[in-house]
Amino acid sequence: PVRLTGREPVSPVSSFEDANLNGTITENVSKSGYKKPTPVQKYAMPVIMAGRDLMACAQTGSGKTAAFILPVMSRMMKDGIDASKFAEVQSPAAIIVAPTRELVTQIWLEAKKFSHTTMLRPVVLYGGTSLGRQIREVEEGCHMVIATPGRLMDVINRRKIDLGAVKYLILDEADRMLDMGFLPSIQKLVEQLGMASGRQTLMFSATFPDEVQQLAKNFLDDYLFLTVGILGCAASDVKQSVVQVEEFGKRKKLIEILSSQGMDRTIVFVETKRTADFLASYLCQQRFPCTSIHGDRQQREREEALRDFKRGEKPVLVATSVASRGLDIQDVKHIVNFDLPSEIEDYVHRVGRTGRIGHSGLATSFFTIGKDEGIARSLVKILSESLQEVPDWLETAAA
């Protein structure tokens, strides 16, 4: 179900051709193999093309990156852009802020793909890698900056980016940015650093807690509110099951699952970095080609792990929650919550890694009595809402 509410909502489009995008960008869309817009794209593109502010609540995997990148770049081309040239201080027209380096890299790759053969130059900024090199990239010219909050503030504080010409501000995965403590940076960015007031602001979030609602009220002007799917609920094309397992029986249960499914791509979520490393080496010993990703691994190692997983060389990926947001990996067949998260929003995001854009997926969660009761009630609610089977013992644990 898709709902668009607010003053004078804009009608959805049924194809990329109808969206009134820039000609070259439309060509790049069809070259990329995009045939038909997803629901979030059908509704968001015309709203953004009409110059309206937007708060969109859409699950990861719904195609939301293209939903904002395509119209924003088309409008930038329409506004007219100069060829990028070297300057100590750059004045980009668009700023996109997202919580993790994986996500900003992914958005940047999409932006590069869709702006191919235009003069539009997107630049990506994230921590954990050389600041000097990224500043040189900025100085070479940038019309669009895609950045994590911390690194963006670093570059602005060094007076390399001036926000006076910003016409488009996009906050992606707003809920996650708030969870990660980025609110002060975002407030400073919007309110204190000389960003133009007549800009168009777009916010995307997988869930819509009170803090995100407040943020929308503060930053958006006369905005339209778009919801795709049941608010804060896991994708219904994912078959979700919850299995009762003792803490010490989890490894054995995981081996059973992996043995029965062949080489299907599987992400196994754990709570701590230590468990991630420990479990990954255990699985390798058991002859399951496996890799892991978490916050302490260096950027190069994370990229290598993702590459091995995407290519299917190591079809099992052990990951902590930080890696669960924004990763767009095609064809993940199975998600296993080896450790359930403490917050239901994290559960929704993890499960959103499979069943992406029209594919069906599978999610299995290990539930340990005496440890996971805190999430039981929310879990029952999510399972019921997405029409999944709720085991009796889980109902009891939730009572």
BAVEXNU-662687 format. One line per 3 residues: their letters; for each residue x, y, z of N, C-alpha, C, O. Coordinates in steps of 0.05 Angstrom, whole numbers. Example, Ala and Ser with C-alpha at 12.3 -4.5 7.8 and 13.67 -1.06 7.14 Angstrom:
REM residues 2
AS	264:-114:156:246:-90:156:264:-66:156:285:-66:169  257:-45:142:273:-21:143:258:1:157:268:23:161
END
This chain:
REM residues 399
PVR	16:-24:0:0:0:0:17:25:0:36:27:15  10:44:-18:25:70:-19:7:92:-13:-16:94:-23  16:110:5:-1:134:12:16:159:10:38:161:19
LTG	4:179:-3:17:205:-5:-2:226:7:-24:230:-4  6:239:28:-12:258:42:1:285:44:26:287:42  -15:305:49:-5:333:51:-21:351:33:-40:342:20
REP	-13:376:32:-28:396:16:-23:391:-14:0:390:-23  -44:389:-29:-43:386:-58:-21:365:-67:-1:372:-79  -27:340:-61:-7:319:-69:-3:318:-100:-22:325:-115
VSP	20:310:-108:27:309:-137:21:281:-147:26:261:-133  10:278:-171:2:252:-182:27:235:-188:47:246:-197  25:208:-184:47:191:-190:51:187:-220:33:194:-236
VSS	74:177:-228:79:171:-257:79:141:-260:83:126:-240  76:131:-285:76:102:-288:101:92:-302:107:68:-303  117:111:-313:142:103:-326:164:124:-322:157:147:-315
FED	189:117:-328:211:136:-325:208:158:-346:215:181:-341  197:151:-370:193:171:-391:173:193:-382:176:216:-389  152:185:-367:132:204:-358:143:223:-336:130:244:-331
ANL	166:216:-325:175:231:-301:187:258:-308:195:274:-291  190:263:-335:200:289:-343:229:294:-334:238:316:-329  245:272:-333:273:273:-325:289:285:-348:280:286:-371
NGT	314:293:-342:332:302:-363:337:280:-383:338:256:-376  339:287:-409:342:267:-430:365:248:-427:361:223:-429  389:258:-421:412:241:-418:409:222:-394:416:199:-395
ITE	397:233:-373:393:217:-349:373:194:-355:377:172:-346  352:200:-370:332:180:-378:346:158:-394:341:134:-390  364:166:-412:379:146:-428:396:128:-410:397:104:-413
NVS	409:141:-390:426:125:-372:409:106:-355:419:84:-349  385:114:-349:367:96:-334:361:71:-350:362:49:-340  355:75:-376:348:51:-392:373:34:-397:372:10:-399
KSG	396:47:-400:421:32:-404:428:16:-379:440:-5:-381  419:25:-355:424:11:-330:405:-13:-327:407:-28:-307  387:-16:-346:369:-39:-345:344:-34:-327:329:-53:-321
YKK	339:-9:-320:315:-3:-305:291:-1:-324:291:15:-343  272:-19:-321:249:-20:-339:226:-3:-329:216:15:-342  218:-10:-304:193:3:-293:199:14:-266:213:1:-250
PTP	190:38:-260:195:49:-233:182:33:-211:160:22:-214  195:31:-188:184:17:-164:163:36:-152:163:60:-159  146:27:-133:126:45:-122:138:71:-110:126:92:-115
VQK	160:69:-95:171:93:-84:180:113:-105:178:137:-102  191:102:-128:200:119:-150:176:132:-164:177:156:-171  155:117:-168:131:128:-182:120:152:-167:111:172:-180
YAM	120:151:-141:108:173:-125:129:195:-119:122:219:-120  153:188:-112:173:208:-103:183:225:-126:187:249:-123  188:213:-150:200:228:-172:183:253:-179:194:275:-181
PVI	157:250:-184:142:274:-192:140:295:-169:139:319:-175  140:286:-144:139:305:-122:164:322:-122:163:346:-119  187:308:-126:213:322:-125:216:340:-150:225:363:-148
MAG	207:330:-173:208:346:-198:190:371:-195:196:392:-208  169:369:-179:151:392:-175:163:412:-155:150:433:-149  186:406:-143:199:424:-125:189:423:-96:195:441:-80
RDL	174:403:-90:163:401:-63:182:387:-44:198:370:-52  180:394:-18:194:380:3:180:353:7:156:350:3  196:332:15:185:306:18:196:291:42:220:292:47
MAC	178:278:57:186:259:78:176:232:69:152:227:67  195:214:62:186:188:52:194:165:71:217:164:80  175:149:77:180:126:94:179:101:76:158:92:68
AQT	203:90:70:203:67:52:224:48:62:245:55:73  219:22:58:238:2:67:263:3:50:263:11:27  285:-6:62:310:-10:47:303:-31:25:288:-49:30
GSG	315:-27:2:309:-46:-20:285:-38:-36:277:-54:-54  274:-14:-32:250:-6:-46:258:10:-71:240:18:-86  284:15:-75:292:31:-98:292:61:-92:289:78:-110
KTA	296:68:-66:293:96:-58:317:114:-67:313:138:-72  341:102:-70:363:118:-79:358:131:-106:361:155:-110  349:115:-126:343:126:-152:319:145:-150:317:164:-166
AFI	301:140:-131:277:157:-128:284:186:-123:269:204:-131  307:191:-108:315:219:-104:337:228:-123:338:251:-130  356:210:-129:379:217:-146:370:227:-174:379:248:-184
LPV	351:212:-186:344:219:-214:331:247:-216:340:263:-232  310:252:-200:298:279:-203:316:301:-193:315:323:-205  331:297:-172:349:319:-162:370:325:-184:375:349:-190
MSR	382:305:-196:402:310:-217:388:323:-242:400:341:-254  364:315:-248:350:327:-271:344:356:-266:347:373:-284  336:363:-241:331:391:-235:357:408:-235:357:431:-243
MMK	379:395:-226:404:409:-226:412:416:-255:422:437:-261  408:396:-273:415:401:-301:397:423:-313:406:440:-329  372:424:-305:353:444:-314:362:472:-304:361:491:-318
DGI	370:473:-278:380:498:-266:404:508:-281:410:532:-282  418:489:-294:443:496:-308:467:492:-290:468:504:-269  486:476:-300:511:473:-284:535:479:-301:536:474:-325
DAS	555:491:-288:580:498:-303:598:473:-302:597:457:-284  616:472:-321:636:450:-321:652:453:-295:659:475:-287  657:431:-282:671:432:-256:700:442:-261:713:433:-279
KFA	709:460:-244:736:470:-247:749:472:-219:736:474:-199  776:471:-219:791:471:-194:786:497:-179:787:518:-190  780:494:-153:778:517:-135:782:508:-107:774:486:-99
EVQ	794:525:-91:800:518:-63:774:514:-47:772:497:-30  753:530:-54:727:528:-41:706:522:-62:705:535:-83  691:501:-58:670:493:-77:643:499:-66:638:498:-42
SPA	624:505:-84:596:511:-75:577:492:-89:565:499:-109  574:468:-77:556:448:-90:526:457:-89:518:472:-72  511:446:-108:482:453:-108:466:432:-92:444:437:-84
AII	478:408:-89:464:387:-74:481:374:-53:505:369:-58  469:369:-30:484:355:-8:466:331:0:443:334:6  478:307:0:464:283:8:478:272:33:502:267:31
VAP	464:269:55:477:259:79:465:232:86:441:229:86  483:213:92:474:186:100:492:175:122:515:185:124  483:155:137:497:148:162:523:132:159:541:136:175
TRE	526:116:138:550:98:137:565:101:111:555:110:91  591:93:113:607:96:88:597:77:66:599:84:43  587:53:74:576:35:54:553:49:38:552:48:14
LVT	535:62:53:512:74:40:520:98:23:510:101:1  538:116:33:545:139:16:560:130:-9:557:141:-30  576:108:-6:590:98:-30:570:88:-51:573:93:-75
QIW	550:74:-41:530:63:-58:514:85:-73:509:83:-97  507:106:-58:492:128:-70:509:142:-91:500:149:-113  535:145:-84:554:158:-103:557:142:-129:558:153:-151
LEA	558:115:-127:561:98:-151:536:102:-168:538:103:-193  512:103:-155:487:107:-171:488:135:-185:481:137:-208  497:155:-170:498:182:-181:517:183:-205:511:195:-225
KKF	540:169:-202:559:169:-225:547:155:-249:550:164:-272  533:133:-244:522:117:-265:500:134:-281:500:134:-305  483:147:-265:461:162:-278:470:188:-290:456:199:-308
SHT	493:200:-281:501:225:-292:523:222:-314:535:241:-323  527:197:-322:547:190:-343:543:208:-368:521:211:-377  565:218:-378:566:236:-402:552:263:-398:548:278:-417
TML	545:270:-373:536:298:-367:560:312:-354:580:299:-348  558:337:-349:580:352:-335:578:350:-305:595:358:-290  556:338:-296:551:337:-267:571:319:-253:575:296:-260
RPV	584:330:-232:605:315:-219:598:310:-189:598:328:-173  591:285:-182:586:278:-154:612:270:-140:629:257:-152  615:278:-115:638:271:-99:629:258:-73:609:266:-61
VLY	644:237:-64:636:223:-40:656:228:-17:680:229:-22  646:232:7:663:237:31:655:219:54:631:217:61  674:204:65:668:188:89:694:185:106:716:188:95
GGT	690:178:131:713:175:149:728:149:145:720:133:128  749:145:160:764:120:159:783:118:136:794:97:130  787:140:121:805:140:99:817:168:96:808:187:109
SLG	837:171:79:852:196:77:835:221:72:821:222:51  836:240:90:821:265:87:833:281:64:819:294:48  860:282:62:874:297:42:865:290:14:860:308:-3
RQI	862:264:9:855:255:-18:826:264:-24:820:272:-47  809:262:-4:781:269:-9:778:300:-13:762:308:-30  794:315:1:794:345:-3:803:351:-31:792:369:-44
REV	823:337:-41:832:342:-69:810:335:-89:806:349:-109  795:314:-83:771:307:-100:751:330:-101:741:338:-122  746:342:-77:727:364:-75:738:388:-91:723:401:-106
EEG	764:394:-88:776:418:-101:775:416:-132:774:436:-146  775:391:-142:773:386:-171:746:395:-182:742:397:-206  727:399:-164:700:407:-173:679:388:-163:682:364:-165
CHM	658:399:-151:636:381:-143:610:396:-143:606:417:-131  591:384:-158:564:395:-159:546:383:-138:527:395:-128  553:358:-131:537:343:-112:555:329:-92:574:315:-100
VIA	551:333:-66:567:320:-46:551:299:-32:528:305:-23  561:275:-30:548:253:-17:565:245:6:588:236:2  556:248:31:575:246:54:562:235:79:538:237:84
TPG	580:224:96:572:218:124:574:244:140:591:261:133  558:247:161:558:273:175:585:282:186:592:306:183  600:264:198:625:272:211:645:283:191:656:304:195
RLM	649:268:169:669:276:149:660:301:135:677:318:127  634:304:130:624:328:117:630:353:134:639:373:124  626:351:161:632:373:179:662:380:178:669:403:179
DVI	679:359:177:708:363:176:715:381:151:730:400:154  704:373:128:711:387:103:699:416:103:712:434:93  675:419:115:664:446:116:680:463:135:685:487:129
NRR	688:452:158:704:467:178:731:476:167:742:496:176  741:460:147:766:468:135:761:488:112:780:494:96  737:498:110:729:518:90:734:509:61:744:525:45
KID	728:483:56:731:473:29:704:472:14:703:472:-10  683:472:30:656:472:19:640:495:30:640:500:54  628:510:12:611:533:21:582:525:15:575:516:-7
LGA	564:528:35:537:518:32:517:539:21:493:533:18  528:562:14:510:584:5:494:579:-20:474:591:-25  504:560:-37:490:555:-62:474:529:-62:463:520:-83
VKY	471:517:-38:457:491:-37:427:495:-43:413:510:-29  417:481:-63:388:482:-70:374:457:-61:349:456:-58  389:435:-58:377:409:-52:392:396:-28:416:392:-29
LIL	377:389:-7:388:375:16:373:349:19:349:350:22  387:327:20:374:301:23:386:287:48:410:284:50  368:279:66:377:263:90:367:235:86:343:230:86
DEA	385:216:82:377:188:77:380:172:103:399:176:118  362:153:107:362:137:132:364:155:157:381:151:174  345:174:158:345:193:180:343:179:207:356:188:226
DRM	327:158:209:324:144:234:351:133:244:357:135:268  366:122:225:392:110:232:411:132:241:427:128:259  410:155:227:429:177:235:423:187:263:442:193:278
LDM	398:188:270:391:196:298:401:175:318:412:182:338  396:149:311:405:128:329:435:130:334:445:124:356  450:138:313:479:139:315:490:165:327:514:169:328
GFL	471:182:336:480:206:350:488:229:332:503:247:341  479:229:307:487:250:288:469:275:289:473:293:273  449:275:307:430:298:306:444:325:309:437:343:293
PSI	463:329:328:476:355:330:489:364:304:488:387:297  503:345:291:516:352:265:496:361:245:500:381:230  474:346:243:453:353:223:441:380:229:436:396:211
QKL	435:385:255:423:411:262:442:434:255:433:454:245  467:430:261:487:450:255:489:455:225:490:478:216  489:434:210:491:435:181:468:452:170:472:470:153
VEQ	444:447:180:420:460:169:417:489:180:408:507:165  423:492:206:416:517:218:438:538:221:432:562:222  463:529:222:484:549:229:505:554:208:520:573:210
LGM	506:538:187:529:540:169:522:555:143:536:551:123  502:572:144:497:589:121:484:576:97:487:584:74  469:554:103:455:541:81:431:558:72:417:568:89
ASG	427:560:46:405:577:36:378:568:47:373:544:50  360:587:52:335:580:64:315:570:43:296:555:50  318:578:18:298:570:-2:303:543:-14:293:537:-36
RQT	318:526:0:326:500:-12:302:481:-12:282:485:2  305:459:-27:286:437:-26:298:415:-9:321:407:-13  283:405:11:294:385:29:278:359:27:253:359:27
LMF	293:337:26:280:311:24:291:293:46:315:293:52  273:279:60:282:260:81:271:232:75:248:229:68  288:213:78:280:185:75:287:170:101:307:175:113
SAT	269:151:108:273:137:133:258:110:131:236:109:119  269:89:142:255:63:140:233:61:162:213:48:158  238:75:184:218:75:206:212:105:212:226:123:203
FPD	190:109:227:182:137:231:176:143:261:154:150:268  197:139:278:193:145:306:189:175:311:193:191:293  181:182:336:175:210:342:198:229:335:193:252:326
EVQ	223:220:340:246:238:335:248:246:305:255:268:298  242:226:288:243:232:259:220:251:251:224:268:235  197:247:264:174:264:258:181:293:266:175:312:251
QLA	195:296:288:203:323:298:223:336:278:221:359:272  241:319:269:262:329:250:248:339:225:255:360:214  228:324:215:214:331:191:200:359:195:201:376:178
KNF	187:362:219:174:387:225:193:411:224:187:432:215  217:406:236:237:427:238:250:435:211:255:458:206  255:415:194:272:419:170:256:422:144:266:434:125
LDD	232:411:144:217:410:118:195:432:118:185:440:139  189:441:94:170:463:92:147:454:74:151:446:51  122:455:85:98:448:69:103:422:54:99:421:30
YLF	111:401:69:120:377:55:98:357:51:77:357:63  103:339:32:85:316:27:97:292:42:122:289:44  80:274:51:88:251:67:82:226:52:58:220:46
LTV	102:211:45:98:186:29:104:162:46:126:160:58  86:143:47:92:117:60:88:95:40:68:94:26  107:77:40:106:54:22:108:29:39:127:26:54
GIL	88:12:37:87:-12:54:76:-5:82:70:19:87  74:-24:99:64:-19:126:86:-5:141:109:-13:141  79:17:155:99:34:168:115:18:189:104:5:207
GCA	141:18:186:158:5:206:154:-25:207:158:-37:228  146:-37:185:141:-66:185:158:-79:165:165:-68:144  165:-104:170:183:-119:152:169:-125:126:145:-128:125
ASD	185:-128:105:174:-133:78:157:-159:79:165:-179:90  134:-157:66:116:-181:67:124:-203:48:114:-225:50  143:-196:29:152:-218:12:176:-233:23:191:-246:9
VKQ	180:-230:49:200:-245:64:186:-265:82:169:-257:98  192:-290:79:181:-310:98:197:-310:123:221:-316:123  184:-302:145:199:-299:171:192:-322:190:168:-328:194
SVV	212:-334:201:207:-354:222:224:-349:246:247:-340:244  214:-356:270:229:-352:295:232:-379:308:212:-394:312  257:-386:314:263:-413:325:273:-409:354:290:-393:359
QVE	263:-426:372:272:-424:400:298:-441:402:298:-465:397  320:-428:410:346:-441:412:360:-432:438:359:-409:445  373:-452:451:390:-445:474:414:-430:464:423:-435:441
EFG	426:-413:480:449:-398:472:471:-416:461:484:-410:441  476:-439:474:498:-457:466:490:-475:442:507:-489:431  465:-475:435:456:-491:412:456:-476:386:450:-488:365
KRK	462:-451:387:459:-434:363:478:-442:340:470:-443:317  503:-448:347:522:-455:326:513:-480:311:515:-482:286  504:-500:327:496:-526:315:472:-521:296:470:-532:274
KLI	453:-504:306:429:-498:290:436:-484:264:425:-489:243  456:-465:266:464:-450:242:477:-469:221:471:-467:198  493:-488:231:506:-507:213:484:-523:199:486:-528:175
EIL	464:-532:214:441:-547:202:429:-531:179:424:-541:157  423:-505:184:410:-488:164:428:-485:140:419:-489:117  454:-479:144:472:-474:122:476:-500:105:478:-499:81
SSQ	476:-523:119:481:-548:105:457:-555:87:461:-567:66  433:-547:96:409:-555:80:404:-537:56:387:-544:40  417:-514:54:409:-495:33:429:-491:11:425:-474:-7
GMD	450:-506:10:470:-504:-12:485:-478:-11:491:-468:11  490:-466:-34:507:-442:-36:490:-416:-37:500:-397:-49  466:-416:-26:450:-392:-27:464:-370:-10:475:-375:11
RTI	462:-345:-20:475:-323:-6:460:-318:20:436:-313:21  475:-318:42:463:-316:69:478:-295:86:502:-295:86  463:-277:99:476:-259:118:468:-268:146:444:-271:152
VFV	488:-271:163:483:-280:191:489:-255:209:511:-246:210  468:-246:223:472:-222:240:478:-230:269:465:-247:281  498:-217:280:506:-221:308:507:-194:322:508:-173:309
ETK	508:-194:349:507:-169:363:534:-156:367:536:-131:367  556:-172:370:582:-159:376:603:-166:355:601:-185:340  623:-148:354:645:-152:335:660:-178:341:669:-192:323
RTA	662:-183:367:677:-207:376:663:-232:365:676:-251:355  636:-233:369:621:-256:359:624:-259:329:626:-281:318  624:-236:315:626:-237:285:652:-251:277:651:-269:260
DFL	675:-243:289:700:-255:281:701:-284:289:711:-301:274  692:-289:314:692:-317:325:676:-336:308:684:-358:301  651:-327:301:633:-344:286:643:-348:257:641:-370:246
ASY	655:-327:245:665:-329:218:687:-350:217:688:-366:198  705:-349:237:728:-368:235:717:-397:241:728:-416:230  697:-399:258:685:-425:264:673:-437:238:676:-461:232
LCQ	658:-420:224:645:-430:199:666:-438:178:662:-457:164  688:-422:177:709:-429:158:721:-457:165:726:-473:147  725:-462:191:735:-488:200:716:-510:192:724:-533:186
QRF	690:-504:192:670:-524:185:666:-526:155:647:-538:145  684:-513:140:684:-514:110:661:-499:97:652:-506:76  652:-477:110:632:-459:97:647:-434:88:657:-420:105
PCT	649:-429:62:663:-405:53:649:-380:64:626:-375:58  664:-365:81:650:-345:97:668:-320:101:693:-323:101  656:-297:104:671:-273:109:655:-256:130:632:-262:135
SIH	668:-235:141:653:-220:161:657:-190:157:677:-181:145  638:-174:168:640:-145:165:630:-132:191:608:-139:200  645:-114:202:636:-99:226:652:-73:228:671:-68:212
GDR	645:-56:247:656:-29:249:686:-28:253:698:-8:245  699:-48:265:728:-46:270:745:-55:246:769:-50:246  732:-66:226:749:-75:203:756:-50:187:740:-31:185
QQR	780:-50:175:788:-27:160:771:-25:134:760:-45:125  769:-1:124:753:4:100:759:-16:78:741:-27:65  785:-21:73:794:-39:52:783:-67:56:774:-81:38
ERE	785:-76:82:776:-103:89:746:-106:85:736:-126:76  731:-84:93:702:-85:90:694:-87:61:677:-103:53  708:-71:44:702:-72:15:708:-99:3:694:-109:-14
EAL	731:-111:12:739:-137:2:718:-159:10:711:-176:-6  709:-157:35:690:-177:46:664:-175:29:652:-195:22  655:-150:25:630:-146:9:633:-156:-19:615:-168:-30
RDF	657:-152:-31:661:-161:-58:660:-191:-60:647:-202:-78  674:-205:-42:674:-234:-41:645:-245:-39:638:-265:-51  630:-231:-22:602:-240:-17:585:-235:-41:569:-253:-50
KRG	587:-211:-53:571:-204:-77:576:-223:-100:558:-231:-115  602:-230:-103:609:-248:-126:602:-277:-121:602:-294:-139  595:-283:-95:587:-310:-89:611:-328:-83:608:-352:-79
EKP	635:-316:-81:659:-332:-74:657:-341:-45:665:-363:-38  646:-323:-28:641:-330:0:611:-323:6:605:-301:14  594:-343:1:565:-338:2:554:-333:30:530:-328:33
VLV	570:-336:51:560:-331:78:575:-306:89:599:-305:90  559:-286:97:570:-261:108:560:-258:137:536:-257:143  580:-257:156:572:-252:184:575:-223:189:596:-211:184
ATS	554:-210:200:554:-181:202:542:-171:228:525:-184:239  552:-148:237:539:-134:260:518:-115:249:517:-110:225  502:-103:266:480:-86:258:490:-62:241:476:-54:222
VAS	514:-52:247:523:-28:233:524:-33:203:521:-15:187  530:-58:197:532:-65:168:505:-71:156:503:-74:132  484:-70:172:458:-79:162:443:-57:147:423:-63:133
RGL	451:-32:151:436:-11:138:448:-4:111:472:-2:108  431:0:92:440:12:67:455:-7:49:462:2:27  461:-31:57:475:-49:38:456:-59:17:436:-71:23
DIQ	462:-53:-8:444:-63:-29:458:-86:-43:473:-82:-62  453:-110:-34:466:-133:-46:443:-149:-59:425:-158:-46  445:-153:-85:424:-167:-99:424:-196:-90:444:-208:-84
DVK	399:-207:-90:398:-236:-88:407:-248:-62:419:-270:-62  402:-235:-39:408:-248:-13:384:-266:-8:361:-256:-5  388:-292:-6:365:-310:-4:356:-313:26:332:-316:31
HIV	375:-311:44:368:-318:72:382:-299:91:406:-293:89  367:-290:111:378:-275:133:375:-292:158:353:-302:163  397:-294:173:394:-309:199:401:-289:221:423:-278:222
NFD	382:-285:240:389:-269:264:400:-288:285:385:-299:301  426:-292:284:439:-310:303:435:-298:331:428:-313:350  438:-272:333:430:-257:357:408:-238:349:411:-223:330
LPS	386:-238:363:365:-218:357:374:-191:368:388:-190:388  367:-170:354:375:-143:363:356:-135:387:336:-148:392  364:-114:401:347:-106:424:324:-88:414:304:-85:428
EIE	328:-75:391:307:-57:381:294:-69:356:307:-80:339  267:-66:355:252:-78:332:259:-64:306:258:-77:285  267:-38:307:275:-24:282:298:-39:269:299:-41:244
DYV	317:-48:285:340:-62:274:331:-88:261:342:-96:240  312:-102:274:301:-127:262:290:-121:234:295:-135:215  274:-99:232:262:-92:206:283:-87:185:280:-96:162
HRV	304:-73:193:325:-67:174:340:-91:165:347:-94:142  346:-109:185:360:-134:177:344:-150:158:354:-160:138  319:-154:165:301:-171:148:298:-158:120:294:-172:100
GRT	301:-131:119:299:-117:93:322:-122:75:322:-113:52  342:-138:84:365:-144:66:357:-165:45:371:-168:25  335:-180:51:327:-201:32:299:-193:21:287:-174:32
GRI	290:-207:1:264:-200:-10:264:-172:-23:244:-157:-20  286:-164:-35:288:-137:-46:276:-134:-74:279:-152:-90  264:-112:-78:251:-105:-104:239:-130:-118:249:-139:-139
GHS	218:-140:-106:202:-161:-119:213:-189:-117:200:-208:-129  235:-194:-103:244:-222:-100:235:-232:-73:232:-216:-54  230:-258:-71:222:-268:-44:247:-276:-29:267:-284:-41
GLA	245:-275:-3:268:-282:14:260:-297:39:236:-302:43  279:-304:55:275:-320:79:289:-308:102:313:-300:99  277:-306:125:290:-296:149:285:-314:172:262:-320:179
TSF	306:-323:185:304:-341:208:316:-328:232:339:-318:231  302:-327:255:313:-314:279:315:-334:301:296:-348:307  338:-334:315:342:-351:338:333:-335:363:342:-313:368
FTI	315:-347:378:304:-334:402:312:-350:426:306:-374:428  325:-337:445:334:-350:469:317:-341:493:318:-317:500  303:-360:506:287:-353:529:306:-344:552:327:-356:556
GKD	299:-323:565:316:-312:587:334:-290:576:348:-277:592  334:-285:550:351:-265:539:336:-246:520:341:-222:520  318:-257:504:305:-241:482:277:-232:488:263:-222:470
EGI	267:-236:512:239:-228:518:233:-199:512:210:-192:505  254:-182:515:250:-153:511:238:-146:484:224:-126:481  244:-162:464:235:-156:436:211:-172:429:199:-168:407
ARS	202:-191:446:182:-210:439:155:-197:430:144:-205:410  146:-177:445:120:-166:439:120:-152:412:102:-155:395  141:-136:407:144:-122:381:146:-142:358:136:-138:336
LVK	160:-164:364:165:-184:343:138:-197:336:133:-202:312  121:-203:355:95:-215:350:79:-196:333:65:-205:314  80:-170:339:65:-150:324:74:-149:294:58:-149:276
ILS	100:-148:290:111:-147:263:104:-172:247:95:-171:224  106:-196:260:99:-221:246:70:-221:239:63:-229:216  53:-213:257:24:-213:251:17:-193:229:2:-200:210
ESL	29:-169:230:24:-149:210:32:-158:182:19:-151:162  55:-172:181:63:-181:154:54:-210:148:65:-224:132  32:-218:162:18:-243:157:36:-268:159:35:-285:141
QEV	52:-268:179:70:-291:184:60:-308:207:44:-298:224  69:-332:209:61:-350:231:74:-342:257:98:-336:257  58:-340:278:70:-334:304:68:-359:322:47:-368:329
PDW	92:-370:330:91:-394:347:78:-388:374:80:-366:385  65:-409:385:51:-405:411:71:-397:433:65:-380:450  94:-409:434:114:-403:455:122:-374:454:129:-362:475
LET	122:-362:430:130:-334:427:108:-316:438:114:-296:451  83:-324:433:60:-309:444:62:-309:475:58:-288:487  69:-332:486:72:-334:515:95:-316:525:92:-302:545
AAA	118:-317:511:141:-301:519:134:-271:518:145:-255:533  116:-264:500:109:-236:496:88:-226:517:85:-202:521  75:-245:529:52:-238:547:62:-224:572:46:-216:589
END
